[in-house]
Amino acid sequence: MADSIHVKLPDGSVKDVPKGTTALDIAKSISPRLADTALVAKTNGDLIDLTKPLEKDTDLRLLNEKDPEALEVYRHSSAHLLAAAVLELFPETKLGHGPPTESGFFYDFYRPTPFTAEDLEKIEKKMQELVQQNIPYAREFLPRDQGLAEFKKEGDFMKCHFIEQFTKPEEKISIYRTGKFTDFCGGPHIPSTGKIKAFKLFNVAGAYWLGDEKNQQLQRIYGTSFFSKKDLDAHLQQLEEAKKRDHRVLGQQLDLFSIQELAGPGLIFWHPKGGIIRKQMEDWMREEYLKRGYSLVYTPHVARRQLFFTSGHEGYYAQNMFDAMELDDAEYRLKPMNCPGHILIYKDSLKSYRDLPVRLGELGTVYRYERSGVMHGLLRVRGFTQDDSHIFCTPEQVEDEITGCLVFALDVLKDFGFDKFQTELSTWNPDDRRNFVGSEEQWINATHSLEKVLKRRNIEYKTMPGEAAFYGPKIDIKLVDAIGRLWQLSTVQVDFNLPQRFGLEYVAEDGSRKQPVMVHRALFGSIERFFGVLIEHYAGAFPVWLSPVQVAMIPISERHAEYANKVADQLKAIGVRVEVDARNEKMNAKIREHAMQKVPFLLVVGDKEAEASKVNVRTRGKEKTEDMGAAEFVEKIRKLIAEKSPGL
């Protein structure tokens, strides 16, 4: 057939169909069930509507509830459902955009009257009605001028901006209509509202139009949707558990840290108990640095602005830096990264190939200008300390150094009690030369090195095109916490740009001068963020080795304080952090107070214990108490701390 096309299916079979046949037509020809369960199609790597006509030879996959990509489209369609319901109830509302997110979706609206909790209930109810009506997500193409005129007539200034920004005058624009709701959108979408089985709206937050505080304040409604009520209920249960583990609440209850209004947002004050945990984290990291051949360095918090022009941060990162300070001799900036300082240390003396690799490690505090709307406790701050290391090596050493970094990263997870993780390889976008520096050959070689190491270590990974740092590709390791959430922490990045910008050299074996390769590496990510994750992972009940107070000694009465102090001295002698609570309070009240502070072990001592050189042990999380010889308990806790056991 002259007007036919070849469509190759996942099983390798090929169908010859007329041009203009849709993926849905093909699904129906295979089986009614396949057509009913299909949500979106994939042709030659691109997601498309099931109803889009196929005009050329193509591979075709039909995606359903088992495909993660289908969930993203499903949530995008859920955002459109939300917008359609809002317009039905509040027709004066102007529309922004509504993308899917990792855990749900949102839609931005401009409406002078704030949405209330009661409004969200009404919107949810209206969304259910629109689901029952099974309204199609109908796509059409309009001349650009006609589309602009329609949105201008409705006063949808944001839609007009998107059309003017992202389309050309001669183009037709893509429109989706869902009942009374019309959106400028490239899609794709699921076939109809009736396919959406389970959703929930959460809250309303403020967002500025185009992220600019000078623009209109928008209202952003957040929600989520899942393929089944069972999956939605499981997600809601996880959110409830996450609330109980909120590090901001636990940080206050356990007196770990604070953010002081007088000092400013995004700046962390570590209280004594939080300071103890931080010391344990830093001591662990510095000891590992030295074991693994790193040298410890320290660099200043500020530097002349010229340093950041040389590094490229002024060109690629200025929007995330604090404003420059005018000092006597020049303008200075708070450092947003430690790498320029480490480069200056490397460059201070000429290195031979015999000196390489040079591994410089620093727990260095950096400062980045985060917008007020995105800061979040310990997880998103303006001043934080990175466990930052930079490795300068020969091209031949790169793969071994990346391997060492990955092994180090996995040891961090193991020792701090995480046994699950996911890995991503972020690569560049060769079509976006403005945001990436370096030659194509450099990017290909660096990416190949990272891929090779991941494969050699049998680590599964997902490729993230266009997500690399501006100076090179990277491996990101996301840990999975106790309730199944992903956290971005460890990163390993190859950099061929900064050595070039700073003119770094080493003397090769043949006497020539060559440029080293640089590997950036942070494993905690930042001390603050990792601490926040630890608080939530353990719900504040830290393993013994990290707990700020490891043992609370509780004498039953004043006359038992001497024996309590004697046992405490034995514990202190092996480095245990112990408190003796000899206050004139009721014993049960003291036990309850220390239990609320999540102390791993409470040792109650009275006449019986003093006479037998024993302690009555109350272990966190256990109902029954246990009588134990004092010396036996000392040995038990010594082992737990030495082994860095994640539990009790």
N, C-alpha and C positions, 0 to 999 in steps of 0.2 A: 504494500500500500504506500503510495507516494506521500500521503499525509499521515503516516503512522510513525510512532517513535518506539524505541526499545526501552523497557523499564526493567532494571535488574533488581531482584528481590534478595533479601539476606540469605536465603537458602541456595543462592546461585542460579535459580531459574530466571528466565527472561520472558516478559510478556510483551507482545506487540499490540499496541493500543493506538487509537486515533489521537492526533494532536488535540489538546484541549481536555483530554480525560483528566479527572481529578484523582487524588490519592484515595478519596472516599469511594469513588467509583470502583477503583481497583480492589479496595477492601471488601466491598459488597460482592464483587465477582468471586472472591476467595471464600468468604463465609459471612453470614449475617452477624455472627458473634464478634468476629474481628472488626467489622464496621461499627458495631455498637460500642466496643471497648476502646477503639482508637481515639486519641485526643488531639494528636498533632502528627505531622509527617516530617521526615528528614530526607532531603534530596541533595546528593553530592555535598553533604556536610552542612547544609543550611536547613534550619527549621522553617516550615511553611504551614499555612492553613491546610486542613484536609480538603477544602473546597477550591484551592488554587489550581487553575488549569495547568497541566504539564505541557510544555511546548517543545521540549528537546529530549534526546536520549539522557537517561539519568539512572543513578542508583536510588532506591526508595526503601525507607524503613518507616513502619507505622509504629508510633510510640504510644504506650498506654501507661497505666498506673505503676508499672514496674520500673519505669525509666525516670531517673532524676531530672532529666531535661524536660520531661512532660510536667513535672511538678512546678518547675519554674514558669512555664507557660500558663499552667493552671492558676498559679498565684497572680500572675499578671492579669489574667481574666477576672480573678476575684477582685483585684483593685478596680477594674472597670465596673464590676457589679456594685461595688461600694459607691463609686461616683454616680452611677445611674440611680441608686437609691437616694443619695443626697439630693440630686437634682429633682427627683419626684417630690421630696419632702420640703426642700428649701430651694425653690427655683431661682432665687436671687443670687445663689452662690456662683462664683467664678472658679474655673478649673485650672489647676497647675499640671502636675504629672503624677503618675502612679506606678512606680516600678515594683517588681518582686524583690525581695531581700532574701538573705540566707535562711531566715526563719519565718518569713511571711510576706507582707506587702504593706505599702502605705499609699496614701493619696494626699496631695497638697490642695487646699482650698483657700480661696480668699472670700471672707464673709465677716463684715464688721461685728456681728453678734457672735459671741463665743459659743461653741458647741458644749452642751452639758452632758453629764452622765445619762440623764433621761433621753437626750437626743440620740446618744449612741444606741440605746435600747430600741428606740423607734427606727433608727437606720437599719439595725440588724433584722428587725421584724420585716421591714420593707424589702431587704435583700432576700429574705426567705420567700416573700411573695413573688419576687422577680424570678427566683429559681423555679418556683411552681409553674410560672408562665412559660418556662423553657424558651426564652427569647434568643434568637440567633445572634452571634457576633458577626454581623454582616459587614464585609469589607467592600469599599468602592473607591474609585479614583476620581478626583475632581481637578479641574484646572486650578492652578495655584491662586489666581485672582478670585475665583468663585469661593474657594475655601476660606481665604482671608476675609472676604466680604461676609460670609456666614458667621465667622467667629467674632468679627468686629461688631456686627449687628447685635450679638448677644453680650458684648462687652467683655469677652474673654481675652483680656490683654496678654495673658501668659501664653495661650495657644497661638496668638498672632506672633508673639516673639519667637516661639519655637519654629513656626513655619518660615518666618523671615530668616532665622538663623541657620536652619538646617536644610532648606530647599532652594533651588534656583528658579528664577522667574519663568523659564520655559517648561519646567517640570510639572507633571501632575502630582498631586499629593495624596497620600494614603489616609483614608478615613475609615473608622469603625463605628458603626451605629449599633447601639444596644437599647432598643426601645426608644425613649425620648432623649437618650444620652448619645452625643456625638463626640468622638475624640480624634484628634490628629495623632496617628500612631502607626508605626511600621509593622506591628504584630510580631509573630503570629498569635492567634488565640485559639482556644478550644471551640468546638462547634456551637455550643449554646449554654445559656445559664443553667439549664437543667442538669448539666454534668457536674456542677459544683455541689458536693455532698456534705461537707462539714467546714464551717468557718466560725471565727470569733473575732469581734472587735475589742481592742484593749484600752486604748487611751488616746487623748489628744495632746499634742505637743506643739510648741511654737517653732516656726522656721521662717527665716527671711527669704523673700523672693530673690533668687539667684545667689543666695548665701551672703547678701550684702546687708549689713545692719541699717543702712540708710534707706533701704527699700521697704515695701509693704510687709507687714507681719502676716504670715500665712498660718493656717491651722492644718497640722499634719495628723491625720487619723491613721493609727497603726492597727493592723489586724493580722490574722494568719488563716490559712486554710489547708486542709489535708484531704486525702482521697477517701478517708473513712472517719466516722465518729470515734472509733476506737483509737486511731492515730492521733486525732485531735485531743481526746481525753488524756492520752499518755503525755502529750506535749504540755497540756495545762497542768497536769500533775507535776511535771518537771519544773514548770515555772513556779509552782507553789513551793517546791523544795528549794528552788533557787532563791526565793524570797527569804526563807529561813537561813540561807547561807550567805546572804548579802554581806559582803566584807565591810561595807560602810557601817551597817548596824552592829555587826560583831566587833568591828574595830573600836567602836565606842564602848560596848558592853565589857569587852576584855581589856580596855584601856591600852590599845596598841598604837594608835596614831590619831592625828586630827588634822583638819584643814582650818586655819585661823582666818576669820574674816578680816581682821586688822592687817594681816600680812598679804592676803590676796588669794584668789582661787587657783587651784592646780598646783599648790606648793605644800608639800607634806612635812608635818612635824611628827617625828618618831618619838613616841613616849618610851619610858624605860623598858617596859615589857616588849614592845615592838623592837626596840633597840637591841635587846638580847637576841631575838630571832634574826635580825639583820646581821648581827655579828656572826652567828652560826653560819648563815648563808655566805657571807664574805670570807670567813675563815676557810670554809669548805672550798670555795672557788680559788682562793689564793694558794692553798696547799696543792690543789690539783694543777694549777698553773706551773708551779715549781716542779712537780712530779713529771709533767709532760713537756718540759723543756722550754717553757715560756720565761721571759724576763719581766719583772714587775717595773712599770714606769708610772709617772704621775705628770700630768700636763695642766697648764693654767686654765681657768674658767673663762677667761676673756683673751681676745687677740685682736691685733690690728685687722681692719676690714680687708686690707690687701691680701691677707692670707686666704680669705674665703673667695676673693676674686680668682686667685691662682687655683684654688681647689675646684672652682666651678659652682660652689654652693650659692654664691651671689647671683649666678645666672639661673640655676635650676631649683634653688631651694629657698630663695629670699623670702617668699610669702610665709614660710614657717619659722623664720628667725625673728628675734626681738630687734627692735629698731636700734640703729647705730648710736653710740655714745660719743660725743665730741670731747676729746681729752687734749692735753697740751700739744702733743706732737702729731696726732692723727685721729681718725675715727676708729672706734673699737666696737666689736660685737661680742655678745655672749656666745660661746661655742654651741652649735647645734649637734656637732659630731666630734668624736675624739680622733678620727683618722688624720686630719691635717697635722695635729700635734705629734702623732706617732711617726708620720712621714718626716717631720723635721728632725726627730731624734735619729731615725735611720740615716738621714742625709748628713748628719753632723760629722760623720767620718766615712771615708771610702771603704767599701766592703769588698772582700774577695769571694769568689765562688765557694771557697772553703768555709767562709763564715755563714753561708746560707744553709738552711733557712734561718732567718731572724724572726723570732716570735715575740712580739711585744704585747703585754697584757696590762689592762688598767681597769679598775672600778672607778670610772670617771663620770662626774656629774655634768650633764648637758642641759641646755635650755631651749625649748621650742615654743613658738607662739601658737597655742591651741585656741581656737575660737571658743567663746564662753559656752556656747550651746553643746559642745561635744565633750567637755571634761566630765570625768566620771570617777570619783573616788581615787583609788590608787591606779586604776586601769588606764586613765587618760589624763595626764598631768602636764604641767609646764616646766617643771624641773625634776629630773630623774637621773639615777645613776645606772649606767650601762656596764655590764661585765664585757668590756670591749677589748677585742684583740685583733691585731693586724699582723699578718704573716707575709714576709717578703722572701720570695723564693725564686729559683730558676724555673723556666717552663717545664723542665723534666721532673721537677719536684711537686708540681701542682696537684697531681692526682693523689699522691701520698698525703699531702697536707690536707686536702679536702676530706680524705678518708679519716685522718686523725681528728678533724673537727667533728665529723659525723659520729664517730665513736664516743667522743667527749660529750656531745649533745645527748646521746642515748644514755650515757652514764649519769648525766644530770637528772634525766627523767627517772631512772631506776632508783637512785639514792634518795630522791625527794618523794618517792612513792607513786609514780605514774607508770602504768604498764601498757597503756594504749596510746597510739599516736597516728597521725596521718602526715604524709609528706607531699609537698608541692614543688615543682620546678618551674620557676618564673623566667620566661624568655622575652626577648625584645620583639618589637613590631617594626620590621624593616621599612614599612611605608610611613612611619612616623619619625622622621629623622630629627625633628625639632626636640623631642624629648629623650633621645638616646644619642650617646656619643660613641665614637670609635668606628672602625671599619667592619664591613660584613665578615671578613676573614677572622677578625678578633672575636666577634660575637659567636661565630660558628665554632671556633676552637674552644672557647671558654665553655660554651653550652655542652659541647661534646665531652669535655672533661668531667663536668658535673654528672651528666647522664651515665658516663662510664662507671663512675664511683657508685652511684645508686644501684646500677645493675650488678656490679661486682659484689656489693653487700646484700644483694637480694632484697632491696627495699622497694616496695611498691610506691609509685608516685603518680601524681596527676600533673600534666603540663598546663601552665597558665600563660598563654601567649599575651605579650604586651604588658605583663605585670613585673618585669625586671626593674631593678634600680637603673637610674639613668646611665650609670657607668659600667654595668655588667650584669650577667644573669645570676640567679641565686636559688638556693634550696631553703625552703621554709619548713620547719617541723611544727605541727600543731598537736599539742597534747590533748588527750581526752580525759576529762575529770570524772569524779565519782558519780555524777549524775548524767554523764554522756555528752557534756558540752565540749565544743572545740575551742582551744585557746591558742592564738598565734604567739609563739615565744622565740624559739631558737631560729637563727638564720645564718647561712654560710653563703658568702658572695665572692665571686671572682671579679677582680678589677684590673683592667689593663689601661684605664684612662688616667687615674691619678699618678701612677709612676711616670707616665709620659708628661703630664702637666707640670710636674715638679722636677723633671729631668733626673729621675733616680737612675743610679747605675750600680753595677758591680763589675769587678775585674774577672773576666772569664779565664778558663784554663789556658787559652792560647794568648792571653795578655790583652785581648781586646776589651772594650767597654760595652757591656750589654745592659738592657733594661730588665729589672726584675718584674715578676708578676706579684700582685698583691691580693691577699685573701682577707676579706673582712669577716668577722665572726663574733656573734653575741649569742649566748646560750640561755641565760635567764631572760634575755630580751632587755629587761631593766629590773633592778632590784625591787622597785615599787610594784610594777605590774606582776612580777612573779610572786611577790608577797601577797598581793590581792588574790591571785589564783590559789595560792596555798590556803589562805583563810577560807575560801569558798569550797575548795576540794575537801578539806578536813572539817568544815563547818566549825572552825575555831578549835577543834580538839586535835591539836598538833601531835605528831609522834613524839615519843619521849625525848629524843635527842634535840628536837627543835623547841620544845615547850619552854616558855620563859621561866615558869616555876615547875620543876619536875616532881617535887615531893612537898607536901604540907604535913608537918608534924603537929598533932593536936593532942596535947596533954589533957586528961580528963579533969584534973584540978590543978591548983597551983603547986601542990607538993610533987606533981609528976613532971614539972617543967625541967628539973635537973636531968632526969633520965632522957627526956625528949631532946634536950640540947646535946647530950652525950651521943645519941644516935645520929643527930644532925651533924655533929662534928665528924663522925665516921664517913657520912655521905659527902660532906664538903671536901674531905681529904682526897676523894677520888674525882672531884670536880662536879658533883651533883649540885644543881641549883635547888636549895631547900629553904623553906621558911618554917619557923617555929611560931605557932599561933598560941601564945600564952595569955591572951586577953581574958579578962574576967567576964566571959560570955558563956551562954549555955553551949554544951558540946554539939548538940544537934544543929544549932544555928550556925556554928562555925563550919561544921561538915557541909551544910547546905550552901554556904557562901563560897567555899573553895570548890565544891562540885560545880556551881554556876560559873566559876572561872575556868572550868575544864582542866583542872590540875590532874595529871595522870594517876598519881598515887596519893591517897590520904592515909597517914599512919596514926592511928589512935593508940595512945599508951596510958595505962593506969597501973595500979598495984601489981596485978597479975603479970603484965608484960614486963614491968621493971624487975620483978623477982626472977623471971625466967629468961631475961635478956631477949625478949621477943617483941614483935610489933603486930598490931592488928591492921591488916592491909585492906583498904577499900580501893579497888581498881576501877578506874573510870569505865563506865559502860557495863559493869557487872553488878548484879544485885547482892550476891553473897560476899561476905568478908572472909578473910583467910588469916589464920594465925601463922606466923612465920618467924624463925629466928632472925634477929637483927642482922647478923653476919650473912645469913642466907639471902636476905632482901638486898643487902649492899651488893652482893655478887650478881644477883639477878638484874638489877638496874644497870650495873656496870656493863654487862653483856648487851643489854638492849641498846644502850647508848653507843657502844663500840660498833655494833652491827648496823646502826642507823635503821633499825626495824621500823617499817611504816605503821605497824600496829602496836598493840600492847602484848 
